[in-house]
Amino acid sequence: MNNPTRITSGPERQILEYMLDHARAELIDTVRGLSETEARRVSSRP
């Protein structure tokens, strides 16, 4: 996985940007390798 450099303190904007980058990297890592059908399958109904 290609996680951005970890930030634990600093300006609010910098921390929020890190959190979004980290969440984005985690999502990409999670769905990498899924087929189109698997990616579109609903895992649970609301």
Secondary structure, DSSP 4 states (H G I P E B T S, - for coil): --PPPP--SS-HHHHHHHHHHHHHHHHHHHHTT--HHHHH--SS--
